Amino acid sequence: MAWETQGPIADRTRERFDLFDRGIVMLREVMMREMKRVQQGLDPMGVIRDPSQNTMVDTHLMESIAQVPRPAP
């Protein structure tokens, strides 16, 4: 459950990269590019589908969210 264990979102606005951090920058560029593809309704890299079946990948997100305990009012 990645969304349960990631912790608070880090403030990335104050990051300072060096020459050796190029891999981090490249990874973030790939992730942003692939997220834009998904927003456009396309598959991200690495997803291979059978063209004869037009099916959506069901992540069961809503069922997972429904199981999260709600704080008392």
Residue, then its C-alpha position, 0 to 999 in steps of 0.5 A: m500500500a504505497w499510498e499508506t506508507q509514503g508519509p508527508i509530501a516533501d517540499r521540493t521547491r528548495e531542492r538544489f541539484d548537482l551534476f551527480d543528481r542528473g538521474i533524479v532529474m531524468l527520472r522525474e522528467v520521464m514520470m511527468r511525461e508518462m503522467k501526461r500521456v495517461q491524462q491524454g488517455l494513452d498508456p504509459m510506457g511499459v503497458i502492453r495491451d491486447p489490441s483486440q480487447n479494449t479494456m481498462v485496468d481496474t485498480h479498485l481504488m474506490e474500494s480501497i478508499a472506502q476501507v480507510p477508517r474515518p476520524a470521529p467528528 
